[in-house]
Amino acid sequence: MRQYFLKMKGGAASPPAVGIWEIIWSGIGSFLGIFACGYLTVKYFTPLDTTLMIASFGASAVLVYAAIKSPLAQPRNLIGGHIISGIVGVACYELFGHDIVLASALAVSLAIMAMLATKTLHPPGGATALWAVIGSPLIHRLGFFYALIPAGLGAFVLLIIAVLVNNLSGNRKYPEYWF
């Protein structure tokens, strides 16, 4: 441990700089992905009393538009992580919703375990599971449908935009793998 701190003290490098075009492409992709989810929500889903907008998509946007080479940002992880976490979160709410603290803790920890077991780890999935427990009555009324809409379909919209935008640039390639 001492060697680690001495190394840091001696001028350990900061994270590598990101070029202006990486910043621009990441900004364009994240704007378009979240905008598409919001637009579809307002245009088609609000009358159905549902949404494609959940907070965890903000974190997913960071991964699929800015950290595109990360294993955590690949399609299997994006889609699978949100759907599996949605199912786990709803199950925890259904079984333990009378104790929101217990249901919340179980939802996040069991979602992490399920994602690890299925090789679909996507950190925003923890928030997807948590939102199934602490979300509004609208979210609770969706029941297990929550895992499909908004979690699965919203993640799919982010994926489509990520594939389009990330591959417009000559020096970006997404995804690294599909499955």
Secondary structure as GFF3:
##gff-version 3
##sequence-region A 1 179
A	DSSP	alpha_helix	2	9	.	.	.	ID=ss1
A	DSSP	alpha_helix	20	40	.	.	.	ID=ss2
A	DSSP	pi_helix	41	45	.	.	.	ID=ss3
A	DSSP	three_ten_helix	46	48	.	.	.	ID=ss4
A	DSSP	alpha_helix	56	66	.	.	.	ID=ss5
A	DSSP	three_ten_helix	71	73	.	.	.	ID=ss6
A	DSSP	alpha_helix	75	96	.	.	.	ID=ss7
A	DSSP	alpha_helix	100	117	.	.	.	ID=ss8
A	DSSP	alpha_helix	124	134	.	.	.	ID=ss9
A	DSSP	alpha_helix	137	142	.	.	.	ID=ss10
A	DSSP	three_ten_helix	143	147	.	.	.	ID=ss11
A	DSSP	pi_helix	148	152	.	.	.	ID=ss12
A	DSSP	alpha_helix	153	166	.	.	.	ID=ss13
###
